[in-house]
Amino acid sequence: MNERLKVTPLGPHIGAQVENVSLARPLGDSQFEQLYHALLKHQVLFFRDQPITPLQQRDLAGRFGDLHIHPVYPHAAECKEIIVLDTHDNNPPDNDNWHTDVTFIQTPPLGAILAAKKLPATGGDTLWASGIAAYEALSEPFRHLLSGLQAEHDFTKSFQEYKHRQTPEDHQRWLLAKEKNPPLLHPVVRTHPVSGRQALFVNEGFTTRIVDVTEKESAALLSFLFSHITKPEFQVRWRWQENDVAIWDNRVTQHYANADYLPQRRIMHRATILGDAPFYRE
């Protein structure tokens, strides 16, 4: 049996399509190692025609590490580790902004696996941007300026209270999540713990301010960085087909789920893999 994966880059900085693998079956050590190294190199991987169950998706994600249980999103009936992102007119998406998943915790996710279950006729693409490419495109003096700074990340920036008042249970879950996830600090520039490469680690979804500078300086820096990170040069865009799967390195990327498909419905399943505390090292 040929265990060699076919990896086709989709751009010079980020993204590759992977073939010659079935994600529904447990991967052999050789295939998993190839997959892992492809993820480190390309930052986000895409797979066509991969019908996987929530349990199979959970088991695949578990090969990378322990899984995160989201404090707000609903989960699949089969297992709490799989988030169900079911968006439509009565539940519009809240991830149509550039964000890195769950940076409001001390150990933000290493990565995530997203499976397309129900798609609109058109629209609903997802874009990813490389924090590595964005960092490396900055001038040396500006990189030096950012290297020692820290930024605050806040759960409530993306998960506002007014969106979670549909039921008393929903509101109570939000209040508990807010209590358990107070604002915290991460470095503005993050060192990848495996590759050692540097990446910008601020995102519009959760980053509220850069500390140790004035309020106006923070606003100016974040405005520039949010705009800079999402330049098309640093992006890859994926047009979903049913049963597609994407795996990305959450430590060095951001993504944006295009919300152009309403009133049609879009259902995605996500497994989120816990990581470690971000750090900066020259």
Backbone as numpy.savetxt, mean C-alpha at the origin, in Angstrom:
# Nx Ny Nz CAx CAy CAz Cx Cy Cz
8.93 -30.27 -13.73 8.09 -29.08 -13.73 8.97 -27.82 -13.73
8.64 -26.88 -14.63 9.41 -25.64 -14.72 8.98 -24.68 -13.62
9.90 -24.39 -12.70 9.57 -23.50 -11.59 10.06 -22.08 -11.83
10.60 -21.79 -13.02 11.15 -20.47 -13.29 10.01 -19.50 -13.62
9.92 -18.42 -12.85 8.91 -17.41 -13.10 9.32 -16.54 -14.29
8.32 -16.09 -15.03 8.57 -15.13 -16.10 8.20 -13.74 -15.56
9.18 -12.85 -15.47 8.98 -11.52 -14.89 9.26 -10.49 -15.99
8.22 -9.72 -16.34 8.33 -8.73 -17.41 8.17 -7.33 -16.82
9.22 -6.53 -16.81 9.11 -5.17 -16.26 8.09 -4.35 -17.05
7.36 -3.51 -16.34 6.35 -2.64 -16.95 6.83 -1.20 -17.05
7.98 -0.90 -16.49 8.54 0.44 -16.55 9.94 0.41 -15.98
10.70 1.50 -16.14 12.09 1.51 -15.67 12.24 1.58 -14.16
11.21 2.08 -13.46 11.35 2.31 -12.02 10.50 1.37 -11.17
9.32 0.99 -11.67 8.38 0.27 -10.81 7.44 -0.57 -11.66
7.13 -1.76 -11.14 6.10 -2.59 -11.75 6.64 -3.69 -12.65
6.09 -4.91 -12.48 6.40 -6.03 -13.37 5.23 -6.99 -13.38
5.01 -7.64 -14.51 4.00 -8.68 -14.60 4.68 -10.04 -14.48
4.07 -10.93 -13.68 4.67 -12.23 -13.41 3.77 -13.32 -13.98
4.40 -14.27 -14.68 3.68 -15.40 -15.27 4.36 -16.70 -14.87
3.71 -17.79 -15.23 4.22 -19.14 -14.97 4.21 -19.48 -13.47
3.11 -19.10 -12.81 2.95 -19.44 -11.40 1.46 -19.47 -11.07
1.07 -20.37 -10.19 -0.29 -20.41 -9.67 -0.27 -20.02 -8.20
-0.90 -18.90 -7.88 -0.90 -18.41 -6.50 -1.90 -19.16 -5.62
-2.78 -19.96 -6.23 -3.76 -20.72 -5.44 -3.12 -21.92 -4.77
-1.99 -22.36 -5.30 -1.29 -23.51 -4.70 -0.13 -23.01 -3.84
0.24 -23.74 -2.81 1.41 -23.35 -2.02 2.65 -23.29 -2.91
3.40 -22.21 -2.83 4.59 -22.05 -3.66 5.76 -22.86 -3.09
6.52 -23.48 -3.98 7.76 -24.12 -3.55 8.76 -23.06 -3.13
9.79 -23.49 -2.42 10.78 -22.54 -1.92 11.44 -21.76 -3.04
11.72 -22.43 -4.16 12.38 -21.76 -5.28 11.49 -20.68 -5.87
10.21 -20.99 -6.09 9.31 -20.00 -6.66 9.08 -18.84 -5.70
8.96 -19.14 -4.41 8.75 -18.05 -3.46 9.97 -17.14 -3.40
11.17 -17.71 -3.45 12.38 -16.90 -3.43 12.45 -16.00 -4.66
12.09 -16.54 -5.84 12.06 -15.73 -7.05 11.05 -14.59 -6.91
9.89 -14.92 -6.35 8.84 -13.92 -6.17 9.30 -12.82 -5.22
9.95 -13.20 -4.15 10.41 -12.24 -3.15 11.44 -11.29 -3.75
12.40 -11.84 -4.50 13.44 -11.00 -5.08 12.88 -10.11 -6.19
11.89 -10.61 -6.93 11.23 -9.77 -7.94 10.49 -8.62 -7.28
9.91 -8.88 -6.11 9.20 -7.82 -5.38 10.17 -6.75 -4.91
11.32 -7.16 -4.39 12.32 -6.19 -3.96 12.78 -5.32 -5.12
12.94 -5.92 -6.29 13.46 -5.20 -7.45 12.41 -4.29 -8.08
11.19 -4.79 -8.25 10.16 -4.07 -9.02 9.12 -3.37 -8.16
9.07 -3.68 -6.87 8.24 -2.97 -5.88 6.75 -3.30 -5.94
6.22 -3.59 -7.14 4.85 -4.09 -7.24 4.79 -5.09 -8.39
4.14 -6.23 -8.12 4.03 -7.33 -9.09 2.57 -7.58 -9.41
2.31 -7.93 -10.67 0.94 -8.15 -11.14 0.82 -9.54 -11.76
-0.33 -10.17 -11.50 -0.59 -11.52 -11.97 -1.99 -11.56 -12.57
-2.11 -12.10 -13.79 -3.41 -12.28 -14.43 -3.97 -13.67 -14.10
-5.30 -13.75 -14.10 -6.02 -15.03 -14.04 -5.56 -15.89 -12.86
-5.76 -15.34 -11.65 -5.37 -16.04 -10.42 -6.57 -16.11 -9.47
-7.53 -17.00 -9.75 -8.68 -17.13 -8.84 -8.25 -17.77 -7.52
-8.19 -16.96 -6.46 -7.79 -17.49 -5.16 -8.88 -17.19 -4.14
-9.05 -18.12 -3.21 -10.02 -17.95 -2.13 -9.40 -17.08 -1.03
-10.22 -16.53 -0.14 -9.65 -15.79 0.99 -8.64 -16.60 1.80
-8.89 -17.89 2.00 -7.95 -18.71 2.77 -6.64 -18.90 2.01
-6.72 -19.09 0.70 -5.50 -19.22 -0.10 -4.71 -17.92 -0.11
-5.43 -16.80 -0.19 -4.77 -15.49 -0.17 -4.09 -15.26 1.18
-4.78 -15.62 2.25 -4.19 -15.49 3.59 -2.92 -16.32 3.71
-2.96 -17.57 3.21 -1.80 -18.45 3.33 -0.63 -17.93 2.50
-0.91 -17.39 1.31 0.16 -16.82 0.49 0.79 -15.62 1.20
-0.04 -14.73 1.72 0.48 -13.56 2.43 1.28 -13.98 3.66
0.84 -15.05 4.32 1.53 -15.52 5.52 2.94 -16.01 5.26
3.27 -16.32 4.00 4.65 -16.70 3.69 5.61 -15.51 3.89
5.09 -14.30 3.76 5.92 -13.10 3.89 6.07 -12.65 5.35
5.09 -13.00 6.20 5.16 -12.56 7.59 3.80 -12.59 8.25
3.73 -12.10 9.48 2.46 -12.03 10.20 1.52 -11.03 9.53
0.22 -11.25 9.68 -0.77 -10.43 8.99 -1.45 -9.45 9.93
-1.82 -8.31 9.37 -2.46 -7.23 10.12 -3.97 -7.43 10.09
-4.62 -7.15 11.21 -6.09 -7.13 11.28 -6.51 -5.67 11.29
-7.22 -5.24 10.26 -7.55 -3.82 10.16 -8.58 -3.43 11.21
-8.41 -2.24 11.84 -9.32 -1.86 12.92 -10.69 -1.38 12.47
-10.86 -1.07 11.19 -12.12 -0.48 10.73 -12.77 -1.28 9.60
-12.02 -1.67 8.61 -12.60 -2.32 7.42 -13.20 -3.69 7.76
-14.29 -4.07 7.07 -14.85 -5.41 7.26 -13.94 -6.48 6.65
-14.12 -7.73 7.11 -13.27 -8.80 6.62 -14.10 -9.93 6.02
-13.43 -10.81 5.30 -14.09 -11.95 4.68 -14.65 -12.88 5.75
-15.74 -13.55 5.41 -16.38 -14.45 6.38 -15.44 -15.58 6.77
-14.60 -16.03 5.83 -13.74 -17.18 6.09 -12.58 -16.86 7.02
-12.08 -15.62 6.99 -10.93 -15.29 7.82 -10.82 -13.79 8.01
-10.46 -13.39 9.22 -10.42 -11.97 9.58 -9.21 -11.27 8.98
-8.24 -12.03 8.46 -7.04 -11.40 7.90 -7.27 -10.80 6.51
-8.39 -11.13 5.86 -8.66 -10.64 4.51 -9.71 -9.52 4.58
-9.27 -8.30 4.25 -10.17 -7.14 4.21 -11.02 -7.21 2.93
-12.29 -6.86 3.07 -13.17 -6.77 1.91 -13.41 -5.29 1.61
-12.93 -4.83 0.45 -13.13 -3.46 0.01 -14.24 -3.47 -1.04
-15.46 -3.27 -0.57 -16.65 -3.35 -1.42 -17.20 -1.94 -1.58
-16.95 -1.32 -2.73 -17.30 0.09 -2.93 -18.38 0.23 -4.01
-19.33 1.14 -3.71 -20.47 1.40 -4.61 -21.10 2.71 -4.15
-22.25 3.05 -4.72 -22.85 4.36 -4.42 -23.15 4.56 -2.94
-23.56 3.49 -2.26 -23.88 3.61 -0.84 -22.67 3.41 0.07
-21.54 3.05 -0.51 -20.30 2.92 0.25 -19.15 3.39 -0.65
-19.07 4.70 -0.89 -18.06 5.21 -1.82 -16.65 4.97 -1.28
-15.68 4.87 -2.16 -14.30 4.58 -1.72 -13.71 5.71 -0.91
-12.85 5.35 0.04 -12.13 6.36 0.82 -10.63 6.27 0.56
-10.23 5.48 -0.47 -8.80 5.34 -0.76 -8.45 5.95 -2.11
-9.28 6.93 -2.55 -8.97 7.62 -3.80 -8.09 8.84 -3.49
-6.98 8.54 -2.82 -5.91 9.51 -2.61 -4.60 8.72 -2.58
-3.49 9.42 -2.74 -2.21 8.73 -2.69 -1.87 8.38 -1.25
-1.64 7.11 -0.99 -1.37 6.69 0.38 -0.50 5.44 0.41
0.17 5.26 1.53 0.86 4.03 1.88 0.05 3.40 2.99
-0.26 2.12 2.88 -1.20 1.49 3.80 -0.71 1.50 5.25
-1.61 1.90 6.15 -1.47 1.69 7.60 -0.15 2.25 8.15
0.22 3.45 7.72 1.43 4.06 8.30 1.16 4.68 9.66
-0.07 4.53 10.16 -0.42 5.09 11.47 -0.09 4.15 12.63
0.65 3.06 12.36 1.08 2.16 13.43 2.61 2.15 13.50
3.16 1.64 14.61 4.61 1.66 14.82 5.36 0.80 13.80
4.73 -0.28 13.35 5.35 -1.17 12.38 4.46 -1.27 11.15
4.51 -0.26 10.27 3.66 -0.27 9.08 3.90 -1.51 8.22
2.91 -1.88 7.42 3.02 -3.14 6.67 4.24 -3.23 5.77
4.79 -4.44 5.74 5.83 -4.79 4.78 5.27 -4.74 3.37
4.05 -5.25 3.22 3.45 -5.31 1.90 2.00 -5.72 1.98
1.41 -5.92 0.82 0.01 -6.32 0.75 -0.24 -7.12 -0.51
-1.30 -7.92 -0.47 -1.74 -8.70 -1.63 -3.20 -8.35 -1.89
-3.49 -7.87 -3.10 -4.82 -7.41 -3.46 -5.35 -8.28 -4.60
-6.57 -8.80 -4.42 -7.20 -9.66 -5.42 -8.50 -9.04 -5.90
-8.68 -9.00 -7.22 -9.87 -8.40 -7.83 -10.98 -9.44 -7.92
-12.11 -9.17 -7.27 -13.21 -10.12 -7.21 -14.41 -9.71 -8.07
-14.75 -8.43 -8.06 -15.85 -7.92 -8.90 -15.44 -6.53 -9.38
-15.55 -6.31 -10.70 -15.04 -5.07 -11.27 -16.12 -4.34 -12.08
-16.02 -3.02 -12.15 -16.90 -2.27 -13.04 -16.55 -2.58 -14.50
-17.46 -2.23 -15.41 -17.22 -2.48 -16.84 -15.97 -1.75 -17.32
-15.79 -0.54 -16.84 -14.58 0.23 -17.13 -14.20 1.01 -15.87
-12.95 1.46 -15.81 -12.51 2.25 -14.67 -12.05 1.40 -13.51
-11.72 2.07 -12.40 -11.28 1.38 -11.20 -9.83 0.94 -11.24
-9.02 1.54 -12.13 -7.59 1.22 -12.17 -6.93 1.62 -10.84
-5.78 1.00 -10.55 -4.96 1.41 -9.42 -3.59 1.82 -9.93
-3.07 2.90 -9.35 -1.74 3.39 -9.69 -0.82 3.22 -8.49
0.44 2.86 -8.75 1.46 2.80 -7.71 2.59 3.75 -8.07
3.21 4.34 -7.07 4.36 5.23 -7.28 5.53 4.75 -6.42
6.73 4.90 -6.95 7.94 4.44 -6.26 8.53 5.55 -5.41
8.57 5.33 -4.10 9.23 6.28 -3.21 10.73 6.29 -3.39
11.28 5.19 -3.90 12.72 5.12 -4.18 13.07 6.02 -5.35
12.34 5.87 -6.46 12.60 6.70 -7.64 12.40 8.17 -7.32
11.36 8.47 -6.53 11.09 9.87 -6.17 12.24 10.44 -5.34
12.74 9.66 -4.40 13.86 10.14 -3.57 15.12 10.35 -4.42
15.42 9.39 -5.27 16.65 9.47 -6.05 16.63 10.60 -7.08
15.44 11.11 -7.42 15.32 12.21 -8.37 15.55 13.57 -7.72
15.60 13.61 -6.39 15.81 14.87 -5.69 17.29 15.28 -5.76
17.53 16.58 -5.64 18.91 17.07 -5.61 19.59 16.63 -4.31
20.90 16.56 -4.34 21.64 16.12 -3.15 21.41 17.04 -1.95
21.43 18.38 -2.11 21.16 19.25 -0.95 19.77 19.02 -0.36
18.78 18.77 -1.21 17.43 18.57 -0.69 17.32 17.22 0.02
17.97 16.20 -0.52 17.99 14.90 0.17 18.64 15.04 1.54
19.70 15.83 1.61 20.38 16.04 2.89 19.44 16.74 3.88
18.68 17.72 3.41 17.72 18.42 4.27 16.70 17.46 4.87
16.19 16.55 4.05 15.13 15.64 4.49 15.63 14.51 5.38
16.93 14.20 5.30 17.43 12.96 5.87 17.24 12.83 7.38
17.24 13.95 8.10 17.11 13.84 9.55 15.73 14.17 10.08
14.77 14.42 9.19 13.45 14.88 9.63 12.51 13.72 9.92
11.54 14.01 10.80 10.47 13.05 11.10 9.12 13.69 10.81
8.15 12.85 10.49 6.81 13.33 10.18 5.78 12.58 11.01
4.69 13.26 11.30 3.59 12.67 12.06 2.60 11.99 11.11
2.16 10.80 11.52 1.15 10.04 10.77 -0.06 9.85 11.68
-1.25 10.11 11.13 -2.46 10.14 11.95 -3.57 9.32 11.30
-4.06 8.32 12.02 -5.16 7.46 11.58 -6.37 8.27 11.11
-6.69 9.36 11.81 -7.93 10.09 11.54 -7.86 10.95 10.28
-6.68 11.11 9.69 -6.62 11.91 8.46 -7.38 11.24 7.33
-7.27 9.93 7.23 -8.02 9.20 6.19 -9.33 8.62 6.71
-9.37 8.31 8.01 -10.58 7.70 8.58 -11.26 8.73 9.48
-11.98 9.66 8.84 -12.65 10.71 9.61 -13.89 10.17 10.31
-14.20 10.78 11.44 -15.29 10.28 12.28 -16.62 10.29 11.56
-16.89 11.35 10.79 -18.22 11.47 10.18 -18.52 10.33 9.19
-17.48 9.67 8.67 -17.68 8.57 7.73 -18.03 7.27 8.45
-17.93 7.27 9.76 -18.11 6.02 10.52 -19.20 6.18 11.58
-20.31 6.75 11.15 -21.46 6.93 12.04 -22.71 6.24 11.53
-22.55 5.33 10.54 -23.74 4.69 9.96 -24.53 3.90 11.00
-23.80 3.23 11.89 -24.44 2.46 12.96 -23.69 2.72 14.26
-24.33 2.51 15.41 -23.61 2.66 16.68 -22.39 1.74 16.77
-22.51 0.53 16.19 -21.38 -0.41 16.23 -20.21 0.11 15.40
-20.53 0.68 14.25 -19.49 1.24 13.38 -18.78 2.40 14.07
-19.55 3.26 14.71 -18.97 4.41 15.39 -18.12 3.96 16.59
-18.58 2.98 17.31 -17.82 2.48 18.46 -16.50 1.86 18.01
-16.54 1.16 16.87 -15.32 0.57 16.32 -14.32 1.66 15.94
-14.83 2.76 15.36 -13.96 3.88 14.99 -13.37 4.53 16.24
-14.17 4.75 17.27 -13.68 5.37 18.50 -12.58 4.52 19.14
-12.78 3.22 19.14 -11.78 2.31 19.71 -10.49 2.34 18.88
-10.64 2.37 17.55 -9.47 2.43 16.68 -8.70 3.72 16.89
-9.40 4.83 17.05 -8.75 6.12 17.29 -7.98 6.09 18.60
-8.58 5.50 19.63 -7.93 5.42 20.94 -6.66 4.55 20.87
-6.72 3.47 20.09 -5.60 2.54 20.01 -4.50 3.04 19.07
-4.82 4.03 18.24 -3.85 4.48 17.23 -3.65 5.98 17.30
-3.01 6.48 18.36 -2.71 7.91 18.44 -1.67 8.30 17.39
-1.58 9.57 17.04 -0.57 10.01 16.07 0.84 9.60 16.52
1.69 9.25 15.55 3.05 8.85 15.85 4.00 9.35 14.76
5.30 9.20 15.02 6.32 9.73 14.12 7.05 8.62 13.37
7.34 8.91 12.09 8.21 8.06 11.27 9.19 8.97 10.53
10.35 8.45 10.13 11.29 9.26 9.36 10.70 9.67 8.01
11.06 10.87 7.55 10.60 11.34 6.24 11.26 10.52 5.13
12.51 10.13 5.34 13.23 9.25 4.41 13.45 7.93 5.12
13.03 6.86 4.48 13.12 5.53 5.09 14.16 4.69 4.35
14.95 3.94 5.11 15.90 2.99 4.54 15.23 1.61 4.44
15.25 1.04 3.25 14.65 -0.29 3.09 15.47 -1.30 3.90
14.82 -2.09 4.76 15.58 -2.96 5.67 16.31 -4.10 4.98
15.96 -4.41 3.73 16.62 -5.50 3.01 17.58 -4.96 1.96
17.09 -4.09 1.08 17.93 -3.60 -0.02 18.85 -2.46 0.41
18.51 -1.76 1.49 19.30 -0.62 1.93 19.04 0.65 1.14
18.14 0.62 0.17 17.87 1.80 -0.64 16.99 2.78 0.15
17.13 4.07 -0.18 16.37 5.10 0.52 15.09 5.42 -0.26
14.02 5.74 0.47 12.74 6.09 -0.16 12.06 7.17 0.66
11.32 8.02 -0.03 10.47 8.98 0.67 9.35 8.22 1.38
9.06 8.63 2.62 8.07 7.90 3.41 7.08 8.86 4.06
6.53 9.75 3.25 5.39 10.57 3.66 4.30 10.33 2.63
3.04 10.38 3.08 1.94 10.13 2.14 0.73 10.99 2.51
0.01 11.37 1.48 -1.12 12.27 1.65 -2.22 11.66 2.51
-2.32 10.34 2.50 -3.38 9.68 3.25 -3.27 9.83 4.75
-2.03 9.78 5.30 -1.88 9.75 6.75 -0.89 10.77 7.32
-0.01 11.35 6.51 0.99 12.26 7.05 0.40 13.65 7.24
0.51 14.17 8.47 -0.13 15.45 8.79 0.86 16.61 8.88
2.10 16.34 9.33 3.05 17.44 9.48 4.45 16.88 9.65
5.43 17.70 9.32 6.83 17.39 9.60 7.20 18.13 10.87
7.73 17.42 11.83 8.07 18.03 13.12 9.46 18.66 13.04
9.79 19.48 14.03 11.09 20.16 14.13 11.29 21.24 13.08
10.23 21.58 12.33 10.28 22.76 11.46 9.01 23.56 11.75
8.92 24.78 11.25 7.74 25.59 11.51 6.54 25.05 10.75
5.36 25.50 11.16 4.13 25.06 10.51 4.13 25.37 9.02
4.60 26.58 8.65 4.63 26.96 7.24 5.68 26.16 6.47
6.83 25.92 7.11 7.85 25.10 6.45 7.34 23.67 6.23
6.66 23.13 7.24 6.10 21.79 7.11 5.09 21.73 5.97
4.19 22.70 5.91 3.17 22.72 4.86 3.82 22.81 3.48
4.85 23.64 3.36 5.52 23.79 2.06 6.24 22.51 1.65
6.96 21.90 2.60 7.68 20.67 2.30 6.72 19.54 1.91
5.65 19.37 2.69 4.71 18.28 2.40 4.00 18.52 1.07
3.62 19.75 0.80 2.96 20.05 -0.48 3.86 19.66 -1.64
5.14 20.02 -1.54 6.08 19.66 -2.61 6.25 18.15 -2.70
6.45 17.48 -1.56 6.72 16.05 -1.58 5.52 15.25 -2.08
4.30 15.62 -1.65 3.11 14.92 -2.13 2.99 15.04 -3.64
3.30 16.21 -4.16 3.23 16.42 -5.61 4.36 15.69 -6.33
5.55 15.76 -5.76 6.73 15.17 -6.40 6.63 13.65 -6.48
6.21 13.02 -5.39 6.15 11.55 -5.33 5.24 10.99 -6.42
4.21 11.73 -6.77 3.19 11.20 -7.67 3.37 11.66 -9.11
4.57 12.10 -9.48 4.84 12.41 -10.88 4.68 11.15 -11.72
4.15 11.27 -12.93 3.96 10.07 -13.77 5.25 9.28 -14.01
6.39 9.96 -13.99 7.65 9.26 -14.22 7.93 8.17 -13.20
7.34 8.28 -12.03 7.61 7.33 -10.95 6.48 6.31 -10.79
5.55 6.26 -11.73 4.32 5.49 -11.56 4.24 4.27 -12.47
3.36 3.35 -12.07 2.84 2.32 -12.95 1.33 2.25 -12.72
0.57 2.01 -13.79 -0.90 1.97 -13.70 -1.36 0.58 -14.14
-2.26 -0.01 -13.34 -2.75 -1.36 -13.65 -4.25 -1.30 -13.94
-4.61 -1.82 -15.12 -6.03 -1.93 -15.50 -6.49 -3.34 -15.13
-7.30 -3.41 -14.10 -7.69 -4.69 -13.52 -8.56 -5.52 -14.45
-8.36 -6.84 -14.38 -9.30 -7.83 -14.89 -9.68 -8.72 -13.72
-10.87 -9.32 -13.80 -11.33 -10.18 -12.70 -10.32 -11.30 -12.45
-10.04 -11.54 -11.18 -9.08 -12.55 -10.70 -7.62 -12.13 -10.86
-7.38 -10.87 -11.21 -6.00 -10.36 -11.13 -5.58 -10.28 -9.67
-4.26 -10.37 -9.45 -3.68 -10.20 -8.12 -2.49 -9.25 -8.23
-2.36 -8.36 -7.27 -1.19 -7.49 -7.16 -0.54 -7.70 -5.80
0.78 -7.71 -5.79 1.56 -7.79 -4.54 2.53 -6.61 -4.56
2.53 -5.82 -3.49 3.45 -4.68 -3.49 4.21 -4.56 -2.18
5.38 -3.89 -2.32 6.23 -3.57 -1.17 5.74 -2.24 -0.61
5.04 -2.31 0.50 4.40 -1.12 1.08 5.41 -0.17 1.73
6.63 -0.65 1.93 7.65 0.16 2.61 8.18 1.28 1.72
8.08 1.10 0.41 8.71 2.06 -0.51 7.79 2.50 -1.64
6.47 2.28 -1.49 5.53 2.67 -2.53 4.33 3.39 -1.94
3.61 4.07 -2.82 2.28 4.60 -2.53 1.35 4.13 -3.64
0.05 4.16 -3.37 -0.89 3.80 -4.43 -2.15 4.63 -4.34
-2.89 4.61 -5.44 -4.10 5.43 -5.60 -5.13 4.58 -6.33
-6.28 4.37 -5.69 -7.37 3.60 -6.31 -8.33 4.58 -7.00
-8.35 4.52 -8.31 -9.14 5.46 -9.09 -10.64 5.24 -8.84
-11.33 6.30 -8.43 -12.75 6.19 -8.07 -13.65 6.74 -9.19
-13.38 6.31 -10.42 -14.11 6.84 -11.57 -15.26 5.96 -12.02
-15.62 4.93 -11.27 -16.53 3.89 -11.75 -17.94 3.96 -11.16
-18.14 4.81 -10.14 -19.47 4.88 -9.53 -20.49 5.32 -10.57
-21.73 4.79 -10.54 -22.35 3.98 -9.48 -22.11 2.48 -9.58
-21.18 2.05 -10.44 -20.89 0.62 -10.52 -20.20 0.15 -9.24
-20.13 -1.16 -9.10 -19.59 -1.76 -7.89 -18.20 -2.35 -8.16
-17.36 -2.32 -7.14 -16.00 -2.86 -7.24 -15.68 -3.57 -5.92
-15.30 -4.84 -5.98 -14.99 -5.61 -4.77 -13.57 -6.16 -4.89
-12.75 -5.82 -3.90 -11.36 -6.27 -3.84 -11.12 -6.91 -2.47
-10.25 -7.91 -2.44 -9.83 -8.54 -1.19 -8.37 -8.21 -0.94
-8.05 -7.77 0.28 -6.66 -7.41 0.58 -6.16 -8.13 1.82
-4.97 -8.67 1.71 -4.22 -9.20 2.86 -3.07 -8.25 3.12
-2.85 -7.88 4.38 -1.84 -6.89 4.74 -0.80 -7.55 5.64
0.47 -7.46 5.22 1.57 -8.16 5.89 2.32 -7.19 6.79
2.40 -7.49 8.07 3.07 -6.59 9.01 4.56 -6.47 8.72
5.09 -5.29 8.98 6.50 -5.04 8.76 7.23 -4.73 10.05
8.21 -3.84 9.96 8.97 -3.44 11.14 9.01 -1.92 11.22
9.59 -1.42 12.29 9.60 0.03 12.51 10.50 0.71 11.47
10.00 1.73 10.77 10.82 2.44 9.79 12.03 3.10 10.45
13.14 3.15 9.72 14.35 3.81 10.22 15.07 4.45 9.04
15.94 5.39 9.37 16.81 5.98 8.35 18.26 5.71 8.71
19.03 5.23 7.73 20.45 4.98 7.94 21.19 5.35 6.67
22.21 6.16 6.80 22.98 6.58 5.61 23.82 5.44 5.09
